Amino acid sequence: MNKVTFFPGLQDPIHDAQRTFRGLLDAHARPGTPYQISAEMSVPLGLTPVCGAACLTLLDLDVVIWLQPSFNAQVRDWLLFHSGCRFTEYPEEANFALIQDLAVLSELSIFNWGTAEKPEASTTLLVQVESFEMGQPVMLTGPGILDQCAIAPKLPRHFWDFWMQNHRAYPQGVDVFLFTENAVMGLPRTAKPEVYYGS
């Protein structure tokens, strides 16, 4: 049965998708640097506008996505209607994973890390966060970063434990995009974290 959604997609599909894709490329190329993305659209409850714009830019008929079960059904229907993407219940099968609450997702190694022959086959995580500030202070180094980059997105502590393992697995490992309401920050697997837990 065809699903009907009352939430329109991108108002200017070509130009909004181009701007969004450029923002995602820039965020991936310069880890830890937030990039503003503006796309006029209405999104279902639980999905931020910039994350919704990224989904409609990245997802298509050939893409398999794992959707965190905490999302309401409208989000799934909206993604299916506008992108035609396929869904999976198995994280290791997903090209992309859409996550709204990392705190309840305690095991991040469940996603596809790619193989030595095909590291690009790994899952890309699209993670919504409350803010790029007021979280655990982390210093990033690696390609695309001049010297070092200080960040503090609001992420659970176990994320950085996972990220250190993820970085050490290079060239395998997952890539991550963090989304607030109107901006994106890239965390490619090449970004090495130094976490300051304090006393």
N, C-alpha and C positions, 0 to 999 in steps of 0.2 A: 504494500500500500504506500502510495506517495505521501510524504510528509509535507505539510504546509507551514511556513513560518511567517510571522507577522513582523519580523525584524529584517529590514532591507540590508543588503550588503553595502559595499563601497559605493558612494554616490557618484564618484568619478572613477570607475573601475581601472581604466588604463593608467591615468596619471597618479592616482592614489597608490596603486600597486607598484608603480615605478618608484615613487618616493619612499614607500615602505621598504622595498627591496634594497634601495640604496642605503637606507638607514640601517638595515640588518647587516649589509656588507661592511659598512663602516664600523659598526659595533663589533663585528667579528674580527676585523683587521686591527682594531685598537682596543684590546681587552680592558675592561674596567672603566671605560669612558662612556657616560650616558649620552644617548642621542635622542633628541625629541623627534617624534613622528606624529604628524597631524593627518588624520583621515576622517572625513565626515561620514559618520555611520551610527546606526543604533545597534547595540549588541544585547544578547540575552543576559539576564541577571547572573552574576558570577563570573562574567568574562569582561576584562578591561578592554577599552576601545583599541589601544595599541596592540594588545595581544590578539584581538579579533582581526585587526588589519593584517597582522603577520600571518595568521592562519589562512586568510583568504588569498594571501600572496603566495604562500608556500605549498598549500595543499591542492591536490587535483585528483583526477580519477586514478592515477597510478600510485598514490600515496596511501600507506597504511598508518593509522594513528591509534595510539593508546590514550584513552581519555580517563583521567582519574575518576573513579566512581562517585566521588562527592559532587561532581558537576550535576546540575539538574538536566532533565531530559531535553529542555529547550535548546541547550547548548549543542547537544548531539544533533538534534534536528536541523539547527541553523547551519552547522558545519556541513552536514550532508546535503542540504538544499543548495548551498552556495558553492560548494567545491566538488561534490560528488566523491569525496574521499571514502576510503574503506576503514572500518574499525576492527580492532582486535582486542581480545581479553588477555592476550599474552604479551607482556612487555618486551620480551626478546624478539618478537616479530615486527615491532613497530619501527617505522622510519622516523616518526615524531611522537613525542609524548607530551600531552597537555596537562599541566599540573597546577592546581590552585592552592594546595596546602602541603608544603614539604614536611611540616612538623609531624604529620600522621603517616608519611611515607618513609618509614625508618630504614628500608633497605633499597639503596639506589643502584646497587650492582645487578639488579634484576633485568636491566635493560641491555640491549645488544651493544657490545663494545667493539664490534667488528672483528676481523681476523688479521693476521700478519699479512696475508695476501690482499685482503680488501678492508683496510681500516676505515675507508669511507662508507662502509655498509652499516656503521654504527647508528644508534638512535640519537637524534637531537632532542634535547629537553627544552620545552617552552614553559617557563616557570613564572607564575605571577607572584609578585612580592608586594608588601605594603609600602616599602620605601627603600631608597638606595642609601639611606642614612640611619643612624641610631642602632645599627647592628654590630656584630663582632668586627673589630678592626682587623683588616687583612692587608698585607702588602703583596702586590702581584709583581712578578718579573717574567720576562719571556719575550718572544717575537711580537712586534707591534707596540712594545712598551719602551719608552725612552727612560732608561735607568730603572725606575720603579713607579708603581701606581698604588696609592692608598685608597682603599674602598671600605665600606661598612654597610652593605645591604642587609636588610632584616631577614636573616636565614637561620635555621636551627643549627646548633653546634655540630651535629652529626654530618651536615652537608660538607663542612670543610675537612672532616676526617675522610669522607668519601672522596673529596676532590683531590686530596694528596695521593690517594691510591690511583685515582683516575689519571693524574698527571704522570705518575711513575710508569703507567702502562703504555705510554706513548710509544709507537704511533697508534696503538689501539686506544679506545676510550671514547666517552661521549663528549659532545659539545653542548653548551648550555646558553640559552638566551633568557635573561631576567627582564620581566616587564612590570612597570608600574602603570598608573593610569594613562600616562602620555609619553613614556620614554622607554628605551630599551638599552640594556647593557649586555655585552657579549663576554662569555667565559669559554673560549676554546680550550681544548685539552692541553694546548701548549702553555697555558698560563700557570705558572708555579706560585702557589700561595705560601705566605708565611703568616701564621695566625698568632695574634697577641691575645692570650687568654687572661693576662693580668694575674694579680696575686690572689 
